Amino acid sequence: MPRLGLGPDRGAAHGHEFAEAYLAQVQDTLGILTLDDGDGGSLGTSLPPGPSVKAIDMGTQWAVGPRDPAGSAVDVSDRALLCMNVSADGELAVVGGADHGLKEVGVRDARIQRELFSRTDGHRDWVSCARLLPDGRILSGGVDAKLCLWAANARPARCADLEGHTGSIAQVRASGDGSVALSASYDKTVRAWDLTRGGAGVGVLRGHTAPVMHLVWQGDLLSSGDRSGHVVAWDLARGKPLQAPIAAHRGHVTAMDAAGSANPQSFVSGGHDGSVRLWDVRTNKAAMEARGLHTGAVNELSWHALPSGADLLVTAGADSQLRVLEPRKGLAILNTAGGHRDFIYSLHTAGPFAFSGGGNGMLVVHEIQTGRCLYALGANRAAVRCIHATRSVLIAAGDDGGVMIYEFESAGPSPRKSAINLSRQQPRAGSSREARRPSSSSSLAVGATSNFVHSPGETQHRLGSSSRSTGGVTASRNAQAYADKRKVAVEHAAQIREQRRARRPTEDSNYPTETSSNYPSENNQYSLQRPADGAGGGGPNNDALDTFCASSWVGPGGDVPSQRREGGTAGSVPGVVASAQMSEIDRLQAMGDAKFGKPRHR
C-alpha cells in the first residue's frame, strides 16, 4: 500500500483514500482472527450516567467569520490525524493519528505542549480515538487493540495499558465524572473500564455479531451499532441488551447520536443505505425514518438543540450534501445545504451553526435553521477529519497532519501568528508541511450567499458582497505590493547582467564574452589561453604543453609572440620537432603526444 497521503505521485489530498483502504483491510483481517476470551458478557457493577451535552453561547462574530481567516497552524505530524478531543474549558486539545502517537496542543498559544509516545509507552499502530478526562488524564484507543490511560502532565509521558480487546478500538467514551470508560471494538464487543482503579476491567457487553463501530452514551442511554447494520440498546445496570439486536440498515451503521435530553430513551442512526431512523429503546422499533435521504451513505449526523430550544437533526452524506430534518414533522427535510465538492468526513454543530469538513480540505459553515452557507475555510491540505468549536475558537485537524485554530472571540492572548502561520512558517527537517500547504486551487466558491473562502497563506476573497473587511483589504494590498517589488527586482537583475557582459571586454581582456570582439571567431585566429603571468604560467615544473598554453595572447591590435606567428623553432618547445610549415594546431597536437605518450596516427 502506498505511504499515507504524502506520496510524490498523488499528494496529500488522497490520504483519506489510503486511510479508508487500510482500515478496511484491518477490519477484514480481524473478522477472521477474532478470538473469544471466554467472558460470558456481563458487568460487575452498574454504569454511571454518560456525559451530558452543554450548550455554547456563541457571539455575532461567528456569523461573519474568524478574526484572521488565515488562522493559526500547528504542524503536528507528517501523517494523518484521525481523532481529536478538546477539554471542557476549551484550553487543551489532544490529537492522535497514523504516526502511532498523540500530542497535546495548547489552544491559546497554538503550540504542542506534550507528546504522548515513547519506546516503552504508547500505541504500536494507528491511534483511532481519544478522550480527555476531567482530572487531566487521557484515554486513547488504537488499531493495536489496546487502550492507553495516560497520566496527567507526566514528563516524559507515561501510560497504563488496558488490554482485553482482540480487535482494533473503534470508539471510546467516558462517563460525565470520568470514573468509567466504554470502548467499542472490531472484536464485536463493548468493554467497560474502571478509571478510578487504574483502568481495571469491569466487564464485557456482548450482543453484536459484527465489528462494533459506533457507541452512544448519554445520561442513562447506551446504544451501539455495527458493520452488519444492527443496533443494540443496553441495560446499564445488568450489562445486557434490552432487546434483540435490531436490523437497522442495509450495509454498515455509519453514524449514531442520542436524540437529545427531551428524548432520553431514543437515539438516531444512519447507514450505508442513505437512510436515517429514530429508535425508541422501549419498543425496539423505529419511531420515525427518512428513507433514501442521501445518495450513498450517511457519513455523519448530529441531533442538535438550537439556542431557541428547538431540536433539529443535521445529517451529512456521501453525496456532499447536508440536510436538516425536523423531528416534530416526522423527520421531514427542513432544508438542504450545499457548499462541498467532495466527500464530507466530519460534522460538528454548535449554537445556530453547522461545521462540516470535506475531503478536499474545505471547512464549510452553515446556518442550521435556514441552510444558508455563511463562509468556508481552507483548513487542511486533504480530508478534514475532526472539528470542534468552543465559545471563542474553531479547531480542525485532518489528513495533512496539521491542526488549524481560528479565533472568533477574545479569550486571552492571541496565538503567535509569526511563528506558526503557514504563509510564513519554514518547513522543519523531515517535515512535509511545504507539500501539505493548501494551494490557491483549494479555494472554493460556495455560492452567492457566501461571505468568503480562505486557505491558509492566501488572501481573503469576498463573494456576493461589495463590502470587504479591513483584514482582507490589507492582505490583498500586501500581496500586490510584494508582486510589484518582485517584478522590479527581476528587471533590475537582468539589467545588471547585461551591464556586466558589456564591461567584461574592457575590464578583463583575458576573459572575453560572446559579445566581445576578443572572443575567438572566424576573423580572430587566436585561441583563449591561460595568462602567462605567475599563476598558471611557465614554471619550473611545467612541460612543453603547459609552456605552450601559458603563452598569452594579446588579441586584436596587440603583438603575438613570434614563435606562434612563425611556427617557432625546434628548441623553443622541448621534446617537439617542429618545422616552419607546421600549423599551430599541429604543434599543439604534437606537444600533447609528447606529454601523454599517445602518438597521433594519421
Secondary structure, 3 states (H helix, E strand, C coil): CCCCCCCCCCCHHHHHHHHHHHHHHHHHHHHHHCCCCCCCCCECCCCCCCCCCCCCCCCHHHHCCCCCCCCEEEECCCCCEEEEEECCCCCEEEEEECCCCEEEEECCCCEEEEEECCCCCCCCCCEEEEEECCCCCEEEEECCCCEEEECCCCCCCCEEEECCCCCCEEEEEECCCCCEEEEEECCCEEEEEEHHHCCEEEEEEECCCCCEEEEEEECCEEEEEECCCEEEEEECCCCEECCCCEECCCCCEEEEEECCCCCCCEEEEEECCCCEEEEECCCCEEEEEECCCCCCCEEEEEEEECCCCCEEEEEEECCCCEEEEEHHHCCEEEEEECCCCCCEEEEEEECCEEEEEECCCEEEEEECCCCCEEEEEECCCCCEEEEEECCCEEEEEECCCEEEEEECCCCCCCCCHHHHCCCCCCCCCCCCHHHHCCCHHHCCCCCCCCCEEECCCCCCEECCCCCCCHHHHHHHHHHHHHHHHHHHHHHHHHHHHHHHHHHHHHHCCCCCCCCCCCCCECCECCCCCCCCCCCCCCCCCCCHHHHHHHCCCCCCCCCCCHHHHHCCCCCCCCCCCCCCCCCHHHHHHHHHHHHHCCCCCC
